[in-house]
Amino acid sequence: MIKSIQKYLQYFLVAVKGTEKNFTSGSINKAIFMLSIPMILEMVMESIFAVVDIYFVGKISVNAVATVALTESVIMIIYAIAMGLSMAATAMVARRVGEKKPEEASRAAVQAIILAGGIAVVFALVGMFFPKEILSIMGGQSDLVEEGYRYTMIMIGGNLSVMLLFVINAIFRGAGDASISMRSLILANSINIVLDPLFLFGLGQWDGFGLEGAAIATTTGRGIGVLFQLYVLFRGSSMIKVAWSNFKVKLEIILSLIKLSLGGIGQMMIGTLSWLFLVRISAEFGSDVLAGYAIAFRIIMFTILPSWGLANAAATLVGQNLGAGEPDRAEKSVWQSAFFNVIFLGVVAVVFFSFAEYFVSLFTQKPSVIEVGAIALRYISFGYVFFAYGMVIGQSFNGAGDTKTPTVMNFFCFWLFEVPLAYVLAVNLEFGPKGIFAAIAIASSLWAVVSIIIFRKGKWKTVKI
């Protein structure tokens, strides 16, 4: 027992340092552990962003929390595009690394960065010129819009930091350099934690920026994280090495990335817009429901994102092992990763169900908001065990370069099933917010079952990229 603990402690230290990058041979459990540890820590850092912001914003007003909820729902569209492009970058880089073609992997990485930057500029212009319209469309009342539009303007206007942080970290993960991704998020998050209360509430005679201070702190933290990523890429201390001379548009590679990322963007957009519609339905029940939903969502993301780290590890293992001509090893990696994820999210579900009110009360003291947030945590946690499988298997399709299959699954399970079910339960059958949360758990479970059935057919093993 002691020797086993010592062995995994050594693995942990190696994983955090990032000195091992070849995961196409040897123990599968070791490969999962070595890849998932830095990826889980990276996702923990990303989830802390959300929790820290909502914690401090919750001390301002219910309208402030609701503003964050509405803005976050729109930003989820940006996240969807960033994550879709990230899936393409991870798949392409991992496949080239598995094929022992590091120069081609680097070329693909540069084109992904160029593409991400171009997309970010478009969203930035929309955010800077139409923040009030965005909040109004999402159902925000006039007082909420006036109080929060500057937060929306900064968050969407500064989305370049989000886009590049996601995409460059995906490049590192595809190359097996997950520890670098982790370090960039630790840096970004540390800065955000320090700046958030300072910019929100001020210091001494300075009153701070109020709600928009949270947006300034988050954007600054992420921006510095991106600068660190670029420093590593140009310094050449990663498997992926770039120079300014590499930043030339390679249309063929960009088109391949777009083609590969369309499925990823599609599946994330479908999932994101379904959440957007659910938020819009929630807005019908007032700011307290929106605030409770926002707090519960941030708490859920705190556990989902680390779980996503395991799923990302599975995606990298699939990409590298398919590139190395080891499809059976790729499949075993997925099932084992999914098993570990079920254990993790199963424990989280029990904790959420038992202490829901306590977790929500950490962010607000308003009884009506606590009640809604606790209901959301309990209802959604019912689908956690199924969701654990769906998350890993969905990412594994993406790691193989098969982004079409999860896109179709998302369309049927979320748009055609979850959203209509939520509306019927919440509005037509008058279950209120409980109907929305129940629909989320039911749809997530259906998505997982469909994922398992399709994955077992094995067509993903034959995808060429």
C-alpha positions as a printed NumPy array, in Angstrom:
array([[  0.   ,   0.   ,   0.   ],
       [  2.767,   2.442,   0.967],
       [  4.745,   1.565,  -2.175],
       [  1.667,   2.134,  -4.305],
       [  1.103,   5.568,  -2.744],
       [  4.767,   6.463,  -3.275],
       [  4.558,   5.35 ,  -6.91 ],
       [  1.544,   7.538,  -7.662],
       [  3.095,  10.433,  -5.777],
       [  6.078,  10.151,  -8.104],
       [  3.697,  10.011, -11.083],
       [  1.942,  13.124,  -9.766],
       [  5.195,  15.082,  -9.573],
       [  6.206,  13.983, -13.082],
       [  2.735,  14.871, -14.397],
       [  2.848,  18.368, -12.891],
       [  6.368,  18.957, -14.222],
       [  5.293,  17.7  , -17.664],
       [  8.474,  15.746, -18.399],
       [  6.679,  12.765, -19.975],
       [  4.821,  13.26 , -23.256],
       [  4.668,   9.838, -24.968],
       [  1.392,   8.07 , -24.124],
       [  1.194,   5.515, -26.941],
       [  2.767,   2.643, -24.978],
       [  2.976,   1.285, -21.435],
       [  0.284,   1.273, -18.754],
       [ -3.016,   2.854, -19.795],
       [ -3.869,   3.737, -16.195],
       [ -0.537,   5.493, -15.855],
       [ -1.094,   7.384, -19.115],
       [ -4.555,   8.518, -17.939],
       [ -3.135,   9.592, -14.592],
       [ -0.176,  11.446, -16.094],
       [ -2.337,  13.328, -18.604],
       [ -5.421,  13.914, -16.484],
       [ -3.688,  15.356, -13.388],
       [ -2.476,  18.575, -15.068],
       [ -5.675,  18.744, -17.143],
       [ -7.865,  18.402, -14.042],
       [ -5.815,  21.054, -12.238],
       [ -6.123,  23.274, -15.309],
       [ -9.901,  22.876, -15.323],
       [-10.037,  23.516, -11.572],
       [ -8.327,  26.822, -12.245],
       [-10.838,  27.663, -14.981],
       [-13.749,  26.8  , -12.686],
       [-12.303,  28.962,  -9.908],
       [-12.604,  31.924, -12.287],
       [-16.372,  31.441, -12.299],
       [-16.708,  30.805,  -8.571],
       [-14.526,  33.763,  -7.519],
       [-16.442,  36.186,  -9.739],
       [-19.879,  35.115,  -8.554],
       [-18.719,  35.126,  -4.911],
       [-17.667,  38.771,  -4.984],
       [-20.409,  39.927,  -7.377],
       [-22.99 ,  38.359,  -5.048],
       [-22.039,  40.972,  -2.44 ],
       [-23.202,  43.813,  -4.71 ],
       [-26.838,  43.021,  -5.587],
       [-29.205,  40.446,  -7.047],
       [-29.244,  42.483, -10.264],
       [-25.466,  42.217, -10.462],
       [-25.623,  38.416, -10.177],
       [-28.405,  38.311, -12.767],
       [-26.282,  40.486, -15.091],
       [-23.439,  38.003, -14.799],
       [-25.887,  35.17 , -15.556],
       [-27.212,  36.856, -18.709],
       [-23.751,  37.918, -19.907],
       [-22.276,  34.505, -19.19 ],
       [-25.035,  32.91 , -21.224],
       [-24.058,  35.   , -24.266],
       [-20.348,  34.46 , -23.664],
       [-21.071,  30.748, -23.737],
       [-21.448,  31.208, -27.491],
       [-17.848,  32.454, -27.575],
       [-16.83 ,  29.548, -25.345],
       [-18.571,  27.181, -27.751],
       [-16.599,  28.478, -30.729],
       [-13.353,  28.516, -28.738],
       [-13.923,  24.961, -27.519],
       [-14.935,  23.75 , -30.97 ],
       [-11.766,  25.198, -32.451],
       [ -9.855,  23.767, -29.496],
       [-11.184,  20.291, -30.283],
       [ -9.904,  20.629, -33.838],
       [ -6.518,  21.908, -32.651],
       [ -6.135,  19.104, -30.107],
       [ -7.145,  16.414, -32.599],
       [ -4.833,  17.662, -35.357],
       [ -1.841,  18.311, -33.102],
       [ -2.261,  14.985, -31.247],
       [ -2.508,  13.051, -34.521],
       [  0.652,  14.695, -35.914],
       [  2.501,  14.049, -32.643],
       [  1.424,  10.409, -32.694],
       [  2.74 ,  10.207, -36.268],
       [  6.081,  11.679, -35.101],
       [  5.647,  14.863, -37.177],
       [  6.334,  17.731, -34.722],
       [  6.934,  20.37 , -37.426],
       [  3.518,  19.73 , -38.952],
       [  2.017,  19.879, -35.467],
       [  3.588,  23.325, -34.967],
       [  2.263,  24.578, -38.304],
       [ -1.241,  23.477, -37.37 ],
       [ -0.895,  25.226, -33.991],
       [  0.006,  28.585, -35.569],
       [ -2.923,  28.472, -37.983],
       [ -5.3  ,  27.687, -35.096],
       [ -4.04 ,  30.784, -33.257],
       [ -4.512,  32.99 , -36.343],
       [ -8.043,  31.67 , -36.857],
       [ -8.968,  32.188, -33.189],
       [ -7.713,  35.776, -33.266],
       [ -9.784,  36.652, -36.319],
       [-12.983,  35.246, -34.791],
       [-12.369,  37.074, -31.503],
       [-12.17 ,  40.477, -33.223],
       [-15.677,  40.07 , -34.665],
       [-17.216,  39.292, -31.259],
       [-15.26 ,  42.114, -29.621],
       [-16.829,  44.686, -31.95 ],
       [-20.334,  43.4  , -31.189],
       [-19.692,  43.476, -27.445],
       [-18.268,  46.974, -27.424],
       [-21.032,  48.59 , -29.498],
       [-24.178,  46.68 , -28.442],
       [-23.941,  45.693, -24.732],
       [-27.32 ,  47.176, -23.761],
       [-29.077,  45.488, -26.655],
       [-27.537,  42.14 , -25.676],
       [-28.841,  42.352, -22.116],
       [-32.276,  43.52 , -23.279],
       [-32.617,  40.671, -25.768],
       [-31.757,  38.226, -22.984],
       [-34.679,  39.517, -20.911],
       [-32.893,  41.981, -18.641],
       [-35.116,  44.723, -17.242],
       [-34.189,  48.379, -17.739],
       [-32.628,  48.863, -14.285],
       [-30.533,  45.721, -14.726],
       [-29.357,  46.881, -18.166],
       [-28.264,  50.274, -16.868],
       [-26.464,  48.737, -13.897],
       [-24.676,  45.996, -15.8  ],
       [-24.083,  46.945, -19.452],
       [-20.462,  48.002, -18.828],
       [-19.707,  44.545, -17.404],
       [-21.13 ,  42.985, -20.574],
       [-19.154,  45.377, -22.787],
       [-15.826,  44.539, -21.134],
       [-16.378,  40.787, -20.968],
       [-17.41 ,  40.379, -24.605],
       [-15.133,  43.15 , -25.869],
       [-12.149,  41.431, -24.259],
       [-13.007,  37.947, -25.487],
       [ -9.655,  37.591, -27.305],
       [ -8.117,  36.537, -23.983],
       [-10.705,  33.755, -23.603],
       [-10.38 ,  32.584, -27.194],
       [ -6.593,  32.371, -27.184],
       [ -6.394,  30.901, -23.691],
       [ -8.675,  28.032, -24.74 ],
       [ -7.071,  27.375, -28.125],
       [ -3.406,  27.58 , -27.094],
       [ -4.04 ,  25.344, -24.087],
       [ -5.714,  22.859, -26.434],
       [ -2.566,  22.906, -28.579],
       [ -0.414,  22.12 , -25.555],
       [ -2.773,  19.303, -24.509],
       [ -2.696,  17.739, -27.969],
       [  1.102,  17.717, -27.808],
       [  1.025,  16.053, -24.374],
       [  2.225,  19.296, -22.71 ],
       [ -0.766,  19.492, -20.383],
       [  1.345,  20.843, -17.511],
       [  1.958,  24.075, -19.465],
       [ -1.798,  24.546, -19.871],
       [ -2.159,  24.073, -16.135],
       [  0.494,  26.671, -15.335],
       [ -1.069,  29.292, -17.606],
       [ -4.433,  28.891, -15.835],
       [ -2.807,  29.014, -12.393],
       [ -1.138,  32.31 , -13.328],
       [ -4.302,  33.785, -14.837],
       [ -6.44 ,  32.682, -11.916],
       [ -4.064,  33.952,  -9.259],
       [ -4.131,  37.415, -10.827],
       [ -7.93 ,  37.323, -11.052],
       [ -8.303,  36.347,  -7.385],
       [ -6.138,  39.299,  -6.304],
       [ -7.677,  41.869,  -8.655],
       [-11.352,  40.854,  -8.296],
       [-12.053,  42.282,  -4.801],
       [ -9.667,  45.184,  -5.421],
       [-11.348,  46.3  ,  -8.648],
       [-14.859,  45.614,  -7.342],
       [-14.693,  47.311,  -3.943],
       [-11.571,  49.464,  -4.129],
       [ -8.937,  50.095,  -1.491],
       [ -8.721,  52.895,   1.07 ],
       [-10.184,  56.091,  -0.378],
       [-10.714,  54.476,  -3.781],
       [-14.172,  52.89 ,  -4.224],
       [-13.202,  50.617,  -7.091],
       [-15.075,  50.074, -10.368],
       [-18.121,  48.253,  -9.011],
       [-19.567,  45.397, -11.1  ],
       [-17.407,  46.106, -14.153],
       [-14.355,  45.629, -11.923],
       [-15.018,  41.882, -12.035],
       [-14.867,  41.984, -15.838],
       [-11.641,  44.02 , -15.808],
       [-10.012,  41.613, -13.328],
       [-11.039,  38.505, -15.265],
       [ -9.957,  39.885, -18.636],
       [ -6.628,  41.08 , -17.21 ],
       [ -5.903,  37.728, -15.573],
       [ -6.683,  35.778, -18.715],
       [ -4.716,  38.207, -20.852],
       [ -1.585,  37.702, -18.759],
       [ -2.156,  33.942, -18.982],
       [ -2.127,  34.26 , -22.781],
       [  1.139,  36.221, -22.681],
       [  2.677,  33.363, -20.695],
       [  1.454,  30.843, -23.28 ],
       [  2.98 ,  32.857, -26.114],
       [  6.237,  33.166, -24.195],
       [  6.444,  29.36 , -23.913],
       [  5.614,  28.871, -27.6  ],
       [  8.245,  31.346, -28.804],
       [ 10.845,  30.249, -26.268],
       [ 10.601,  26.688, -27.62 ],
       [ 10.374,  24.904, -24.257],
       [  7.316,  22.962, -25.458],
       [  7.098,  20.234, -28.094],
       [  5.319,  22.898, -30.157],
       [  7.803,  25.607, -31.217],
       [  6.92 ,  28.723, -33.202],
       [  8.568,  31.893, -34.492],
       [  7.196,  35.144, -35.897],
       [  8.062,  33.894, -39.369],
       [  5.53 ,  31.071, -38.882],
       [  2.656,  33.555, -38.6  ],
       [  1.683,  33.43 , -42.238],
       [ -1.767,  32.326, -43.309],
       [ -1.709,  28.766, -44.669],
       [ -5.114,  28.534, -46.299],
       [ -5.028,  24.762, -46.699],
       [ -4.392,  24.172, -42.986],
       [ -6.936,  26.809, -41.931],
       [ -9.598,  25.231, -44.134],
       [ -8.807,  21.831, -42.63 ],
       [ -9.108,  23.305, -39.137],
       [-12.401,  24.994, -40.03 ],
       [-13.78 ,  21.78 , -41.477],
       [-12.674,  19.812, -38.428],
       [-13.832,  22.467, -35.982],
       [-17.276,  22.975, -37.518],
       [-18.496,  19.789, -35.902],
       [-16.942,  20.775, -32.586],
       [-18.324,  24.303, -32.798],
       [-21.68 ,  22.895, -33.832],
       [-21.916,  20.522, -30.892],
       [-20.765,  23.14 , -28.4  ],
       [-23.045,  25.768, -29.947],
       [-25.996,  23.421, -29.723],
       [-25.267,  22.692, -26.09 ],
       [-24.591,  26.362, -25.365],
       [-27.703,  27.684, -27.084],
       [-29.785,  25.124, -25.24 ],
       [-28.419,  26.602, -21.999],
       [-29.151,  30.051, -23.419],
       [-32.776,  29.11 , -24.029],
       [-33.01 ,  27.66 , -20.532],
       [-31.734,  30.94 , -19.076],
       [-34.313,  32.787, -21.168],
       [-37.056,  30.548, -19.767],
       [-35.683,  31.162, -16.258],
       [-35.913,  34.928, -16.829],
       [-39.698,  34.54 , -16.993],
       [-39.685,  33.752, -13.266],
       [-37.774,  36.877, -12.138],
       [-34.296,  37.991, -11.002],
       [-34.241,  35.747,  -7.913],
       [-34.62 ,  32.638, -10.063],
       [-31.977,  33.945, -12.481],
       [-29.582,  34.601,  -9.604],
       [-30.17 ,  31.163,  -8.058],
       [-29.679,  29.54 , -11.446],
       [-26.457,  31.511, -12.021],
       [-24.998,  30.536,  -8.64 ],
       [-25.923,  26.865,  -9.068],
       [-24.442,  26.888, -12.567],
       [-21.13 ,  28.29 , -11.294],
       [-20.995,  25.669,  -8.524],
       [-21.762,  22.916, -11.037],
       [-19.06 ,  24.209, -13.374],
       [-16.607,  23.998, -10.487],
       [-17.003,  20.202, -10.601],
       [-17.795,  19.729, -14.295],
       [-14.616,  21.431, -15.472],
       [-12.252,  19.162, -13.489],
       [-14.279,  16.255, -14.827],
       [-13.741,  17.731, -18.282],
       [-10.026,  17.384, -17.586],
       [-10.432,  13.604, -17.556],
       [-12.405,  13.824, -20.789],
       [ -9.653,  15.93 , -22.399],
       [ -7.093,  13.339, -21.311],
       [ -9.126,  10.663, -23.081],
       [ -9.294,  12.818, -26.23 ],
       [ -5.502,  13.261, -26.29 ],
       [ -4.952,   9.533, -25.732],
       [ -7.333,   8.687, -28.567],
       [ -5.645,  11.12 , -30.966],
       [ -2.088,  10.043, -30.171],
       [ -2.862,   6.312, -30.18 ],
       [ -4.784,   6.456, -33.458],
       [ -1.84 ,   8.358, -34.929],
       [  0.476,   5.599, -33.671],
       [ -1.756,   2.899, -35.189],
       [ -3.089,   1.608, -31.826],
       [ -6.937,   1.825, -32.068],
       [ -7.567,  -0.875, -29.437],
       [ -5.398,   0.963, -26.918],
       [ -7.324,   4.143, -27.754],
       [-10.646,   2.425, -26.973],
       [ -9.394,   0.953, -23.688],
       [ -8.209,   4.404, -22.652],
       [-11.704,   5.795, -23.159],
       [-13.519,   3.15 , -21.113],
       [-11.031,   3.445, -18.278],
       [-11.223,   7.25 , -18.256],
       [-15.024,   7.084, -18.221],
       [-14.953,   4.705, -15.247],
       [-12.784,   7.112, -13.236],
       [-15.082,   9.979, -14.196],
       [-18.165,   8.122, -12.969],
       [-16.557,   7.604,  -9.579],
       [-15.634,  11.283,  -9.296],
       [-18.985,  12.744, -10.377],
       [-20.903,  10.12 ,  -8.398],
       [-19.242,  11.344,  -5.204],
       [-19.896,  14.969,  -6.181],
       [-23.59 ,  14.217,  -6.793],
       [-23.976,  12.769,  -3.292],
       [-22.281,  15.812,  -1.748],
       [-24.413,  18.27 ,  -3.732],
       [-27.624,  16.491,  -2.855],
       [-26.746,  16.452,   0.85 ],
       [-25.42 ,  20.007,   1.265],
       [-27.053,  22.022,  -1.527],
       [-28.272,  24.908,   0.649],
       [-24.889,  25.28 ,   2.3  ],
       [-23.016,  25.619,  -0.997],
       [-25.459,  28.189,  -2.398],
       [-25.459,  30.175,   0.856],
       [-21.721,  30.762,   0.408],
       [-22.616,  33.135,  -2.426],
       [-25.831,  34.8  ,  -1.238],
       [-27.866,  35.238,   1.923],
       [-31.23 ,  35.851,   0.242],
       [-33.537,  32.916,   1.152],
       [-35.439,  32.85 ,  -2.156],
       [-32.196,  32.708,  -4.155],
       [-30.778,  29.984,  -1.902],
       [-33.927,  27.927,  -2.383],
       [-33.767,  28.076,  -6.184],
       [-30.014,  27.379,  -6.265],
       [-30.37 ,  24.367,  -3.966],
       [-33.18 ,  22.906,  -6.071],
       [-31.021,  23.309,  -9.183],
       [-28.054,  21.528,  -7.586],
       [-30.181,  18.601,  -6.41 ],
       [-32.107,  18.077,  -9.618],
       [-29.126,  18.389, -11.967],
       [-26.923,  16.108,  -9.819],
       [-29.335,  13.235, -10.542],
       [-27.885,  13.079, -14.055],
       [-24.235,  13.271, -13.001],
       [-23.345,   9.58 , -13.246],
       [-24.724,   9.275, -16.768],
       [-23.2  ,  12.61 , -17.726],
       [-19.772,  11.334, -16.644],
       [-19.829,   8.697, -19.397],
       [-21.26 ,  11.04 , -22.007],
       [-18.612,  13.674, -21.352],
       [-15.653,  11.319, -21.816],
       [-17.082,   9.501, -24.83 ],
       [-18.122,  12.753, -26.523],
       [-14.61 ,  14.151, -26.174],
       [-13.154,  10.863, -27.426],
       [-15.069,  11.217, -30.694],
       [-13.544,  14.691, -31.006],
       [-10.057,  13.388, -30.208],
       [-10.434,  10.943, -33.074],
       [-11.41 ,  13.774, -35.422],
       [-15.051,  12.616, -35.594],
       [-16.74 ,  15.866, -34.6  ],
       [-19.874,  15.151, -36.654],
       [-21.231,  12.336, -34.471],
       [-21.399,  14.284, -31.179],
       [-22.854,  17.255, -33.074],
       [-25.792,  15.179, -34.266],
       [-26.23 ,  13.692, -30.781],
       [-26.242,  17.147, -29.205],
       [-28.805,  18.406, -31.708],
       [-31.312,  15.664, -30.944],
       [-30.699,  15.412, -27.196],
       [-30.521,  19.124, -26.371],
       [-32.359,  21.16 , -29.003],
       [-35.066,  18.698, -29.957],
       [-35.49 ,  17.168, -26.499],
       [-34.118,  19.226, -23.594],
       [-35.369,  22.721, -24.505],
       [-38.947,  21.7  , -25.427],
       [-39.115,  19.459, -22.358],
       [-37.947,  22.3  , -20.096],
       [-40.577,  24.67 , -21.512],
       [-43.39 ,  22.134, -21.194],
       [-42.447,  21.187, -17.63 ],
       [-41.733,  24.73 , -16.427],
       [-44.471,  26.703, -18.218],
       [-47.183,  24.443, -19.605],
       [-47.263,  22.021, -16.677],
       [-46.448,  24.845, -14.232],
       [-43.58 ,  23.136, -12.421],
       [-41.653,  26.406, -12.61 ],
       [-37.834,  26.339, -12.264],
       [-37.986,  22.699, -11.097],
       [-39.138,  21.729, -14.575],
       [-36.068,  23.371, -16.136],
       [-33.654,  21.605, -13.817],
       [-35.365,  18.235, -14.247],
       [-35.141,  18.586, -18.037],
       [-31.372,  19.148, -17.765],
       [-30.853,  15.94 , -15.784],
       [-33.088,  13.864, -18.071],
       [-31.508,  15.166, -21.297],
       [-27.953,  14.635, -19.979],
       [-28.785,  11.028, -19.143],
       [-30.275,  10.411, -22.586],
       [-27.191,  11.958, -24.215],
       [-24.896,   9.586, -22.31 ],
       [-26.857,   6.465, -23.281],
       [-26.846,   7.441, -26.963],
       [-23.087,   8.199, -26.79 ],
       [-22.277,   4.753, -25.419],
       [-24.365,   2.956, -28.048],
       [-22.724,   4.797, -30.965],
       [-19.196,   4.595, -29.523],
       [-19.388,   0.809, -29.266],
       [-19.914,   0.569, -33.043],
       [-16.285,   1.726, -33.499],
       [-16.578,   3.812, -36.672],
       [-14.547,   6.589, -34.985],
       [-11.449,   4.393, -35.309],
       [-11.405,   4.839, -39.102],
       [-11.519,   8.669, -39.246],
       [ -8.632,  10.287, -41.178],
       [ -7.424,  13.837, -40.501]])
